[in-house]
Amino acid sequence: MDYRRKKKLTYFTIGLIFLFSGIEYAVILPTIWRYLQTMGAEPYFLGLSLSAFSLSGLLSGPLFGVWSDRSHTTKKIILFANLFEVVGNFMYFMGYSKWLLLASRLIAGIGTGAGSSIFGFLTRSTAPEDRSTVFAAVMACRQAGLLIGPAFNLFLRLFDFQLGPFMVNKYTSPGIFMCFMWILLQVAVMLMYWDIPPQDLTNQREASVMVVEEEINDDDDGEEGEDEEGKPLVGTQESLGSYGTLPNEPVRAVANGTVPHEHRPDSPELQPEKGSPLKLLSASKEFLKEEVVVLLTAQFITLFNQTALETMVTPLTQKYFGFGELENSIMYCVCGVVVILGFFFVRWLSKRVEERVVLAVGLIICNISCIWCLIFLANPAGSLPWQLAEFIVGVFLQVLGLPFVAVAQVSLFSKVTSEKTQGFSQGVRRSVGGLATILGPLWAGGLTNNLYVMLGMMMALLVLLTIMMFISYEKLVEPAVVEHADSYED
């Protein structure tokens, strides 16, 4: 099988991974509270179960990332991580007690840590100019899962039969359904996923550089051939050639204009040895860079605000509009369509403008959304149709700004951090996001009756992020790669 076909199948499999993760979230979330109630669980157990899933993903992400950085493989990591998804969802199907249910979400969450390895793989196997489009497509796959997930609940809620010692009903069926889906994914990964070597991209670039330099050298040789009789046999420093070679040595084109016996980027004098204290210090300092701090802050604040609003929306619609499960499902489906369209628009836009421009546009939309919610949703007034229109506009602005910020900050983060440690870096980024998804619902859950305080904090965080982004705007770009030719110095 040729390289391009392998790459397409690998990307397709990655899309399936994120699609299934979205489906799992959309299938389990609507029924988990009623499931816990059948076991006599207290209300705080819902928060514990949801947070357990994010917590284990938060801890496992960097570990899987380090594994992928050292091994430069992701296939076996994905296969290993998916085992936790299979086991966790089967435990969710078993039920028995609220503690087993809590443990099931904790174990299943470990499997989400493979996402850091996948993002590291995508960073190493794509060119910087194509990265935004690839990340946008991957994120759109998860949103597609969130969109079609509720459709599976339409038939899962009809299950009511005995399977050996286990009861299959509308509460347990999501667990066995997702267990089966992750088993299918294991087969897909084994058959359609390849660890595309990161060197392929580098070799292609170096080959193109060598071709250009060989053409230049051929042109130079042709010009020298025309004036060969008019030139002295032994010349001065100029006759040594552009790479400092001797007259009787063949001139060789080398990528980046360097000579084999000169100092190279991977020489011991220029880079610390693997595992040395200097390298560990350098890795830790990377996350203290101004642009990295800004992007990690963007990851935290956007996910904090998103999950807080998701927590607030259902009680709000029930209180003011009398929405039930059907109305909320329709609302989530419409939001999913808007988000998916937003991701594809960002994918198109990122080819024409810089990521920092996309990030700025997204933050402006999010600020407008938060201001709108503070004015109109914190204390709704007017007739029911007017209140509903205010609510729709606020939610629309929020989901519209999400793709801009999400894609831009992920793509920029992959460019301002070291490519050799992308797995670990993406694991840290996803851990920061996991912390936000834990704290966001906790913050909103206790303030559903005091929306001014809840939305005011979200507005303050957005203003802080916007100020940080504009102060560091000049640094939110891919570091320039300087190519030069070494020369002899007497």
Buried (B, 14 or more C-beta within 10 A) or exposed (E): EEEEEBBEBBBEBBBBBBBBBBBBBBBBBBBBBEBBBEBEBEEEBBBBBBBBBBBBBBBBBBBBBBBBBEEBBBBBBBBBBBBBBBBBBBBBBBBEEBEEBBBBBBBBBBBBBBBBBBBBBBBBBBEBEBBBBBBBBBBBBBBBBBBBBBBBBEEBBEBEEEEEEBBBBBBBBBBBBBBBBBBEBBEBBEEBBBBBBBEEBEEEEBEEBBEEBEEEBEEEEEEEEEEEEEEEEEEEEEBBBBBBBEEEEEBBBBBBBBBEEBEBEEEEEEBEEEEEEEBEEBBEEBBEBBBBEBBBBBBBBBBBBBBBBBBBBBEBBEEBBEBEEEEBBEBBBBBBBBBBBBBBBBBEBBEEEBBBBBBBBBBEBBBBBBBBBBEBBBEBEEEEEEBBEBBEBBBBBBBBBBBBBBBBBBBBBBBBBEBBBBBBBBBBBBBBBBBBBBBBBBBBBEBBEEBEEBBBBBBEBBEEBBEBBBEBBEBBBBEEEEEEBBBEEE
